[in-house]
Amino acid sequence: MSGLSYEQMVKLVKENNRSKLFSDEFVICLAWKETNFDPDVVNGGSTATGLMQLTKGAVDLVDKNSPAGIHFSHDDMTDAAKNIQCGTYYLDICKTKLAGVDKSFGTGVGYSKSICACEKALNNDNKHPVAALQMIHR
């Protein structure tokens, strides 16, 4: 499967964002940064998989910290809906129990800066999402 369109991604995130702390726009921008909305991306150098590039360790952490009855398998992380659900639970865990999104989810300090700028741009002008998304890859 090739990358999803922006409209498909908005619908997918709206239906599957389980975060209590992160907006749909933040999740959309993060998925764009990680995979350009391609749910089939698998990182050859790690176990990072799917739209939000979730590793086996991240999925296991979500399973240990998510509400009763919620379970994810790393094998399912190319399923776009499950990836967004698991990934947004993971974002909340990063924010509340770990070292934050920059250290826990990304590549280090400053990782989320372009995501936050993209989120702000989408919130201020959602009629031109491509311009906001392009902020990620500058």
The 8 nearest C-alpha neighbors of each residue, nearest first, counted from 0:
[[1, 39, 2, 37, 38, 3, 40, 77],
 [2, 0, 37, 3, 39, 38, 36, 40],
 [37, 1, 3, 36, 35, 4, 0, 38],
 [4, 2, 36, 7, 37, 8, 5, 1],
 [3, 5, 7, 6, 8, 2, 36, 9],
 [4, 6, 8, 7, 9, 3, 128, 36],
 [7, 5, 9, 4, 8, 10, 3, 11],
 [8, 6, 4, 10, 5, 9, 3, 11],
 [7, 9, 11, 5, 6, 10, 12, 4],
 [8, 10, 6, 12, 11, 7, 13, 5],
 [11, 9, 13, 7, 8, 12, 14, 6],
 [12, 10, 8, 14, 9, 13, 7, 15],
 [11, 13, 15, 16, 9, 14, 10, 8],
 [12, 14, 10, 11, 15, 16, 9, 23],
 [13, 15, 11, 12, 10, 16, 80, 9],
 [16, 14, 12, 84, 13, 83, 17, 80],
 [15, 17, 12, 18, 84, 87, 13, 83],
 [18, 16, 87, 84, 88, 15, 19, 85],
 [19, 17, 87, 20, 88, 16, 21, 91],
 [18, 20, 21, 17, 91, 22, 88, 87],
 [19, 21, 18, 91, 22, 90, 94, 87],
 [22, 20, 18, 19, 25, 23, 26, 91],
 [23, 21, 25, 24, 26, 20, 18, 19],
 [22, 24, 26, 25, 12, 27, 13, 16],
 [23, 25, 27, 118, 22, 26, 28, 121],
 [26, 24, 118, 28, 22, 27, 23, 29],
 [27, 25, 29, 23, 24, 28, 30, 22],
 [26, 28, 24, 30, 25, 29, 23, 31],
 [29, 27, 31, 25, 26, 30, 114, 117],
 [28, 30, 32, 26, 31, 27, 114, 25],
 [31, 29, 33, 51, 27, 50, 32, 28],
 [30, 32, 35, 28, 36, 29, 34, 33],
 [33, 31, 29, 30, 135, 34, 28, 35],
 [32, 34, 30, 31, 29, 51, 35, 52],
 [35, 33, 36, 37, 31, 50, 30, 32],
 [34, 36, 31, 37, 32, 33, 2, 30],
 [37, 35, 2, 34, 3, 31, 30, 50],
 [2, 36, 38, 34, 39, 35, 1, 40],
 [39, 37, 50, 49, 77, 79, 40, 36],
 [40, 38, 77, 49, 37, 41, 0, 50],
 [41, 39, 49, 38, 48, 37, 42, 34],
 [42, 40, 48, 47, 43, 49, 39, 46],
 [43, 41, 47, 44, 45, 48, 46, 40],
 [42, 44, 45, 41, 46, 47, 40, 48],
 [43, 45, 42, 46, 47, 41, 48, 54],
 [46, 44, 47, 42, 43, 54, 41, 48],
 [45, 47, 54, 55, 48, 42, 44, 41],
 [48, 46, 54, 52, 53, 42, 45, 41],
 [49, 47, 52, 41, 53, 40, 76, 46],
 [50, 48, 38, 77, 52, 40, 76, 39],
 [49, 51, 38, 30, 52, 34, 36, 37],
 [50, 52, 30, 49, 53, 86, 33, 82],
 [53, 51, 48, 47, 49, 50, 33, 54],
 [52, 54, 47, 48, 51, 57, 58, 49],
 [55, 53, 47, 46, 57, 56, 48, 58],
 [54, 56, 58, 57, 73, 46, 59, 53],
 [55, 57, 59, 54, 58, 60, 53, 46],
 [56, 58, 60, 54, 59, 55, 53, 61],
 [57, 59, 61, 55, 60, 56, 73, 62],
 [60, 58, 62, 56, 57, 61, 55, 63],
 [61, 59, 57, 63, 62, 58, 56, 64],
 [62, 60, 58, 64, 63, 59, 65, 89],
 [61, 63, 59, 60, 70, 65, 64, 58],
 [62, 64, 60, 61, 65, 59, 58, 66],
 [65, 63, 61, 62, 60, 66, 92, 88],
 [64, 66, 61, 62, 63, 69, 67, 88],
 [65, 67, 69, 68, 64, 62, 63, 70],
 [68, 66, 69, 65, 70, 64, 62, 63],
 [67, 69, 66, 70, 65, 62, 71, 63],
 [70, 68, 67, 66, 65, 71, 62, 61],
 [71, 69, 62, 68, 72, 65, 61, 67],
 [70, 72, 62, 73, 58, 85, 69, 75],
 [73, 71, 74, 75, 58, 70, 76, 59],
 [72, 74, 75, 76, 55, 58, 71, 54],
 [73, 75, 72, 76, 77, 71, 78, 48],
 [76, 74, 73, 72, 78, 77, 81, 71],
 [75, 77, 82, 78, 73, 49, 74, 48],
 [76, 78, 49, 39, 38, 75, 79, 48],
 [79, 77, 76, 81, 75, 80, 82, 38],
 [78, 80, 82, 81, 38, 77, 83, 50],
 [79, 81, 83, 82, 78, 15, 84, 11],
 [82, 80, 84, 83, 78, 79, 85, 76],
 [81, 83, 76, 79, 85, 80, 84, 86],
 [82, 84, 86, 80, 81, 85, 87, 15],
 [85, 83, 81, 15, 87, 82, 86, 17],
 [86, 84, 88, 82, 87, 83, 81, 89],
 [87, 85, 89, 83, 88, 84, 82, 51],
 [86, 88, 18, 90, 89, 84, 17, 85],
 [89, 87, 85, 91, 86, 90, 18, 17],
 [90, 88, 86, 92, 87, 91, 61, 93],
 [89, 91, 87, 93, 92, 88, 86, 94],
 [90, 92, 94, 88, 93, 89, 18, 95],
 [93, 91, 89, 95, 96, 94, 90, 88],
 [94, 92, 97, 99, 90, 91, 100, 95],
 [93, 95, 99, 91, 92, 100, 96, 90],
 [96, 94, 92, 93, 91, 97, 99, 98],
 [97, 95, 92, 93, 94, 98, 99, 91],
 [96, 98, 93, 99, 95, 94, 92, 103],
 [97, 99, 102, 103, 93, 100, 94, 96],
 [100, 98, 94, 93, 97, 101, 103, 102],
 [99, 101, 104, 103, 93, 102, 94, 105],
 [102, 100, 110, 105, 107, 108, 99, 111],
 [103, 101, 107, 100, 99, 98, 104, 105],
 [104, 102, 100, 99, 101, 93, 98, 105],
 [105, 103, 100, 102, 101, 106, 93, 90],
 [106, 104, 101, 110, 107, 102, 103, 100],
 [105, 107, 110, 102, 101, 104, 108, 103],
 [108, 106, 102, 101, 105, 110, 109, 103],
 [107, 109, 101, 110, 102, 106, 111, 105],
 [108, 110, 112, 111, 101, 107, 113, 106],
 [111, 109, 101, 105, 108, 112, 107, 106],
 [110, 112, 114, 109, 113, 101, 115, 100],
 [113, 111, 115, 109, 114, 110, 116, 101],
 [114, 112, 116, 135, 115, 111, 117, 134],
 [115, 113, 111, 117, 112, 116, 28, 29],
 [114, 116, 118, 112, 117, 113, 111, 119],
 [117, 115, 113, 119, 114, 118, 120, 112],
 [116, 118, 120, 131, 114, 115, 119, 132],
 [119, 117, 115, 25, 24, 121, 116, 120],
 [120, 118, 122, 116, 117, 121, 123, 115],
 [119, 121, 117, 123, 131, 122, 118, 124],
 [122, 120, 125, 118, 124, 119, 123, 131],
 [121, 123, 119, 120, 124, 125, 118, 24],
 [124, 122, 120, 121, 119, 125, 118, 126],
 [125, 123, 121, 126, 122, 120, 127, 128],
 [124, 126, 121, 127, 128, 122, 123, 120],
 [127, 125, 124, 128, 121, 129, 123, 130],
 [126, 128, 125, 129, 130, 124, 131, 121],
 [129, 127, 131, 130, 125, 121, 126, 132],
 [128, 130, 132, 131, 127, 133, 5, 134],
 [131, 129, 133, 128, 132, 127, 134, 120],
 [132, 130, 117, 128, 120, 129, 133, 134],
 [133, 131, 129, 134, 130, 135, 117, 128],
 [132, 134, 135, 130, 131, 136, 129, 137],
 [135, 133, 132, 131, 137, 136, 117, 113],
 [134, 136, 133, 113, 132, 137, 32, 114],
 [137, 135, 133, 134, 32, 132, 113, 31],
 [136, 134, 135, 133, 113, 132, 32, 131]]
